[in-house]
Amino acid sequence: MKQISTEELNEECKRHICLRTDNIQKTTLLLEQKGNINNYSVYPDNSIRIYECLDNVRMISKLLSSNGVIIDEISVQGENLETYFENLIGGRKNV
């Protein structure tokens, strides 16, 4: 059985842009200075979760690529609590 704290659960379910690039430092610098994005976290697996501009993925992609950053992954992720638990137990068909 998987056990996680309330904070971990909220973090798992919170909608965000998941971003992986070839240069974390340059990416975060561009996000802050040119994209005016400050609500993000860098994870140990070198992914970046951006918690704002969820409807503006293209702007982020264009900003990074036009400044020489190679994007390996960019997608909107996160789910509501009900969907999280459904996926945890194997989907709606098992409910």
KAGIWO-V640772 format. One record per residue. N is the residue number from 1. NEAR is the number of other ideal C-beta (glycine too) atoms within 12 Angstrom. Layout:
n=N near=NEAR
n=N near=NEAR
This chain:
n=1 near=5
n=2 near=12
n=3 near=8
n=4 near=15
n=5 near=10
n=6 near=11
n=7 near=10
n=8 near=13
n=9 near=19
n=10 near=18
n=11 near=19
n=12 near=24
n=13 near=23
n=14 near=26
n=15 near=24
n=16 near=30
n=17 near=37
n=18 near=29
n=19 near=41
n=20 near=25
n=21 near=32
n=22 near=18
n=23 near=21
n=24 near=25
n=25 near=15
n=26 near=21
n=27 near=37
n=28 near=26
n=29 near=22
n=30 near=31
n=31 near=36
n=32 near=20
n=33 near=14
n=34 near=19
n=35 near=30
n=36 near=17
n=37 near=30
n=38 near=15
n=39 near=19
n=40 near=29
n=41 near=24
n=42 near=21
n=43 near=16
n=44 near=8
n=45 near=14
n=46 near=20
n=47 near=25
n=48 near=39
n=49 near=31
n=50 near=42
n=51 near=23
n=52 near=24
n=53 near=25
n=54 near=25
n=55 near=12
n=56 near=19
n=57 near=25
n=58 near=17
n=59 near=23
n=60 near=35
n=61 near=28
n=62 near=17
n=63 near=30
n=64 near=35
n=65 near=19
n=66 near=15
n=67 near=22
n=68 near=14
n=69 near=29
n=70 near=18
n=71 near=29
n=72 near=21
n=73 near=22
n=74 near=31
n=75 near=21
n=76 near=24
n=77 near=25
n=78 near=23
n=79 near=19
n=80 near=15
n=81 near=16
n=82 near=13
n=83 near=18
n=84 near=23
n=85 near=20
n=86 near=17
n=87 near=20
n=88 near=21
n=89 near=15
n=90 near=10
n=91 near=12
n=92 near=12
n=93 near=8
n=94 near=10
n=95 near=12
